[in-house]
Amino acid sequence: MKAILLPGPGMPFTYETVPDPAPGPGEAVARVLACGSGLTIHHARAGRLKLNHYPRIIGHEIAAEIVAVGAGVKNVKAGDGVTAYFYFTCGHCHWCRINRETLCENFGGYVGRESDGGYAEYIKLPARSFMKFPDGIDWRQNPAEAGVICDALATPVKVIRRARITPHDTVAVFGAGGGLGIHMLMVARWARAKKIIAVDTAASKFEAAVKCGADITIDASAGNVAEQLREATGGKGIDVAIDFVSNASTLEPALAALGRGGRLVTLGGSGKAFNADPAKLLREEIEIVGSRYATRQEVMDTLELVARGEFKALVTDKAPLAEAEALHQRLDKELIIGRAALVMG
């Protein structure tokens, strides 16, 4: 099969022919139709996320068709349209049993990092990792849009629940022009948030942000973000800040802009500390919440919501498998609004 290999951290992709995968017991092989190209896997491409083995085939936001199954596999069969659950979780620990799979005590890593992923014509995974598309999702005709649902939309759906967003809430999305940010705007609008504010440093992305649900845009490159957010809310402050950038330059103004009972949700970051005022947290009952990907059930719920037409994925840049390196160069320069994807021929 043809595949895109990442030879090492930060190295350019290579386009090569590698052996077709064969399923072992409990495994399945699927023919990949499309694979999303989000910032998570771009960080792996750039060397910011280290992999346990090189060369590696990265990618996890797949739309695919099962072509072969190993012994004992009952959840999928040849011909099924599937996507993949990004995390390798055990399914039986305390956290998996209570639908908090992202805290799995026996976490085994990620599709496309601990195993080969979707930047190839075929992918082999434990059969449990594959999730069937529900009726109503046209994965054959729109594989790129179908494939990215499992992350680009499922992650914002989880955030809506973690932040307890209601129709009374004003929500600010930091990094609103990125692949997750754009979809967060869509899902916040679907959740009937009262006011949605898009915060980004790239003013060129604001038109798309408004089309996807933002009522107000704030150019963070101008500085004074907390003051701008306060002004946009008549001094009240925002109810929810959702930060896809999550470094001190965004987390601190997000906290400062929160009003009484505000919630800050962080989904990324450099791992460096930031300043928070304990007195404000106590006095105004401010919450700081981490949110990590989505559970299997949340992915299934998101697939059903898309199947019912509640919202849909936005894939603005598509390229054939052989052009993966050029697509990632565009990602590196932040030239892509929404999600990008590789589409197999």
ChimeraX attribute file (.defattr): number of C-alpha atoms within 10 A of each C-alpha:
attribute: neighborCount
match mode: 1-to-1
recipient: residues
	/A:1	11
	/A:2	17
	/A:3	25
	/A:4	27
	/A:5	24
	/A:6	24
	/A:7	16
	/A:8	18
	/A:9	17
	/A:10	16
	/A:11	12
	/A:12	18
	/A:13	22
	/A:14	16
	/A:15	18
	/A:16	12
	/A:17	12
	/A:18	12
	/A:19	9
	/A:20	14
	/A:21	15
	/A:22	15
	/A:23	19
	/A:24	18
	/A:25	12
	/A:26	16
	/A:27	21
	/A:28	28
	/A:29	26
	/A:30	31
	/A:31	22
	/A:32	27
	/A:33	27
	/A:34	35
	/A:35	31
	/A:36	31
	/A:37	29
	/A:38	24
	/A:39	19
	/A:40	13
	/A:41	20
	/A:42	19
	/A:43	15
	/A:44	20
	/A:45	27
	/A:46	18
	/A:47	14
	/A:48	14
	/A:49	15
	/A:50	15
	/A:51	21
	/A:52	11
	/A:53	14
	/A:54	13
	/A:55	16
	/A:56	23
	/A:57	24
	/A:58	27
	/A:59	30
	/A:60	31
	/A:61	30
	/A:62	36
	/A:63	32
	/A:64	31
	/A:65	24
	/A:66	24
	/A:67	17
	/A:68	20
	/A:69	25
	/A:70	17
	/A:71	11
	/A:72	11
	/A:73	17
	/A:74	11
	/A:75	14
	/A:76	21
	/A:77	19
	/A:78	13
	/A:79	13
	/A:80	17
	/A:81	28
	/A:82	24
	/A:83	31
	/A:84	26
	/A:85	23
	/A:86	25
	/A:87	22
	/A:88	21
	/A:89	24
	/A:90	16
	/A:91	18
	/A:92	13
	/A:93	16
	/A:94	13
	/A:95	17
	/A:96	19
	/A:97	12
	/A:98	10
	/A:99	16
	/A:100	16
	/A:101	26
	/A:102	18
	/A:103	15
	/A:104	20
	/A:105	15
	/A:106	15
	/A:107	15
	/A:108	12
	/A:109	15
	/A:110	19
	/A:111	22
	/A:112	22
	/A:113	22
	/A:114	17
	/A:115	21
	/A:116	22
	/A:117	27
	/A:118	31
	/A:119	34
	/A:120	29
	/A:121	20
	/A:122	24
	/A:123	27
	/A:124	24
	/A:125	22
	/A:126	18
	/A:127	25
	/A:128	19
	/A:129	19
	/A:130	25
	/A:131	21
	/A:132	19
	/A:133	21
	/A:134	17
	/A:135	12
	/A:136	13
	/A:137	21
	/A:138	14
	/A:139	22
	/A:140	14
	/A:141	10
	/A:142	14
	/A:143	25
	/A:144	30
	/A:145	26
	/A:146	32
	/A:147	27
	/A:148	30
	/A:149	25
	/A:150	27
	/A:151	23
	/A:152	26
	/A:153	29
	/A:154	27
	/A:155	24
	/A:156	26
	/A:157	25
	/A:158	21
	/A:159	24
	/A:160	20
	/A:161	13
	/A:162	14
	/A:163	22
	/A:164	12
	/A:165	20
	/A:166	16
	/A:167	13
	/A:168	11
	/A:169	18
	/A:170	22
	/A:171	29
	/A:172	29
	/A:173	28
	/A:174	26
	/A:175	23
	/A:176	33
	/A:177	30
	/A:178	25
	/A:179	25
	/A:180	24
	/A:181	29
	/A:182	31
	/A:183	29
	/A:184	32
	/A:185	28
	/A:186	26
	/A:187	25
	/A:188	28
	/A:189	20
	/A:190	15
	/A:191	16
	/A:192	14
	/A:193	20
	/A:194	15
	/A:195	21
	/A:196	25
	/A:197	25
	/A:198	27
	/A:199	28
	/A:200	25
	/A:201	17
	/A:202	17
	/A:203	15
	/A:204	12
	/A:205	20
	/A:206	23
	/A:207	12
	/A:208	15
	/A:209	30
	/A:210	18
	/A:211	12
	/A:212	22
	/A:213	22
	/A:214	26
	/A:215	15
	/A:216	16
	/A:217	23
	/A:218	23
	/A:219	16
	/A:220	20
	/A:221	12
	/A:222	9
	/A:223	13
	/A:224	11
	/A:225	22
	/A:226	20
	/A:227	15
	/A:228	19
	/A:229	25
	/A:230	17
	/A:231	13
	/A:232	17
	/A:233	17
	/A:234	9
	/A:235	13
	/A:236	14
	/A:237	24
	/A:238	30
	/A:239	24
	/A:240	29
	/A:241	26
	/A:242	30
	/A:243	24
	/A:244	22
	/A:245	21
	/A:246	22
	/A:247	17
	/A:248	16
	/A:249	13
	/A:250	24
	/A:251	26
	/A:252	17
	/A:253	18
	/A:254	27
	/A:255	25
	/A:256	18
	/A:257	27
	/A:258	27
	/A:259	21
	/A:260	16
	/A:261	15
	/A:262	24
	/A:263	25
	/A:264	24
	/A:265	23
	/A:266	22
	/A:267	17
	/A:268	15
	/A:269	15
	/A:270	10
	/A:271	9
	/A:272	8
	/A:273	10
	/A:274	12
	/A:275	9
	/A:276	13
	/A:277	10
	/A:278	11
	/A:279	10
	/A:280	15
	/A:281	16
	/A:282	11
	/A:283	10
	/A:284	14
	/A:285	14
	/A:286	21
	/A:287	17
	/A:288	15
	/A:289	15
	/A:290	15
	/A:291	18
	/A:292	15
	/A:293	21
	/A:294	26
	/A:295	22
	/A:296	24
	/A:297	13
	/A:298	21
	/A:299	25
	/A:300	19
	/A:301	15
	/A:302	25
	/A:303	26
	/A:304	17
	/A:305	19
	/A:306	18
	/A:307	18
	/A:308	14
	/A:309	11
	/A:310	12
	/A:311	16
	/A:312	21
	/A:313	20
	/A:314	22
	/A:315	20
	/A:316	14
	/A:317	19
	/A:318	19
	/A:319	16
	/A:320	13
	/A:321	22
	/A:322	21
	/A:323	16
	/A:324	22
	/A:325	17
	/A:326	13
	/A:327	21
	/A:328	23
	/A:329	13
	/A:330	13
	/A:331	20
	/A:332	15
	/A:333	8
	/A:334	13
	/A:335	17
	/A:336	20
	/A:337	23
	/A:338	24
	/A:339	26
	/A:340	26
	/A:341	28
	/A:342	27
	/A:343	24
	/A:344	19
	/A:345	11
